[in-house]
Amino acid sequence: MKATWRRTTLAESEQTIVVEGNHYFPPDSIDRTHFTESEIHTTCGWKGEASYYDLVVNGEINKDAAWFYPDPKPAAANIKNYVAFWNGVEVG
């Protein structure tokens, strides 16, 4: 699987975990040069609190377009720190 935005590869892995239709990429599979921490957090009833990244490619910013669970609830422990995408990021 590969996650791209603006023709730039953000993450690539054969070891993604699919949860609720989203591919979660292992932390070591993302290109951190395109990620900056966001101050946004959301809460999922069974996964816990999600943290977000803004994506930066060639000076363009895609706000809060990636998320991860740094301290998930036990039911979602397998996706700890794995990264998922939305908001125009193509995953396939």
C-alpha positions as CSV (number, residue, x, y, z in Angstrom):
1,M,0.0,0.0,0.0
2,K,1.1,3.5,-0.7
3,A,-0.2,6.9,0.6
4,T,0.4,9.9,-1.8
5,W,-0.6,13.5,-1.9
6,R,0.4,16.0,-4.6
7,R,2.3,13.2,-6.4
8,T,4.5,12.6,-3.4
9,T,4.8,9.4,-1.5
10,L,4.0,9.9,2.2
11,A,4.1,6.3,3.3
12,E,4.5,2.8,1.8
13,S,4.2,-0.6,3.4
14,E,3.0,-4.1,2.8
15,Q,2.2,-4.3,6.5
16,T,-0.8,-1.9,6.9
17,I,-3.6,-2.7,9.3
18,V,-7.1,-2.0,8.1
19,V,-9.5,-0.6,10.7
20,E,-12.9,0.7,9.7
21,G,-11.9,0.9,6.1
22,N,-8.7,2.9,6.8
23,H,-5.2,1.6,6.1
24,Y,-3.0,2.3,9.1
25,F,0.7,2.4,8.1
26,P,3.5,1.3,10.4
27,P,5.4,4.3,12.0
28,D,8.6,3.4,10.3
29,S,7.0,3.4,6.8
30,I,6.2,7.1,6.7
31,D,8.4,9.8,5.3
32,R,8.6,12.1,8.3
33,T,10.0,15.0,6.2
34,H,6.4,15.7,5.1
35,F,4.8,15.5,8.6
36,T,4.4,18.2,11.2
37,E,2.5,17.7,14.5
38,S,-0.9,19.3,14.7
39,E,-2.6,20.5,17.9
40,I,-5.8,18.7,17.0
41,H,-7.1,15.7,18.9
42,T,-10.3,13.7,18.6
43,T,-11.7,10.9,20.6
44,C,-13.0,7.5,19.4
45,G,-15.1,5.5,21.8
46,W,-13.2,2.3,21.3
47,K,-9.8,3.4,20.0
48,G,-9.1,6.3,22.3
49,E,-7.6,9.8,21.6
50,A,-6.2,10.4,18.2
51,S,-3.4,12.9,17.5
52,Y,-3.0,14.5,14.0
53,Y,-0.3,15.6,11.6
54,D,-0.4,18.3,9.0
55,L,1.2,17.2,5.7
56,V,3.6,19.5,3.9
57,V,4.6,19.0,0.2
58,N,6.4,21.6,-1.8
59,G,5.2,24.3,0.5
60,E,1.6,23.3,0.4
61,I,-0.1,22.2,3.7
62,N,-2.8,19.7,4.1
63,K,-4.1,20.4,7.6
64,D,-4.8,17.4,9.9
65,A,-4.7,15.0,7.0
66,A,-3.1,12.1,9.0
67,W,-3.9,10.7,12.4
68,F,-2.5,8.2,14.8
69,Y,-3.2,6.8,18.3
70,P,-0.2,7.3,20.6
71,D,-1.9,5.6,23.6
72,P,-4.8,3.6,22.3
73,K,-7.3,1.7,24.4
74,P,-6.7,-2.0,24.7
75,A,-9.0,-2.9,21.8
76,A,-6.9,-0.9,19.4
77,A,-3.4,-1.7,20.8
78,N,-2.4,-3.2,17.5
79,I,-2.5,0.2,15.8
80,K,-0.4,2.1,18.4
81,N,1.4,4.9,16.5
82,Y,0.3,3.6,13.1
83,V,-0.7,6.4,10.8
84,A,-3.9,6.7,8.7
85,F,-4.8,9.3,6.1
86,W,-7.8,11.3,4.7
87,N,-8.5,14.7,3.2
88,G,-7.4,14.1,-0.3
89,V,-4.5,11.7,0.4
90,E,-4.7,8.7,-2.0
91,V,-4.2,5.3,-0.5
92,G,-3.9,2.3,-2.7
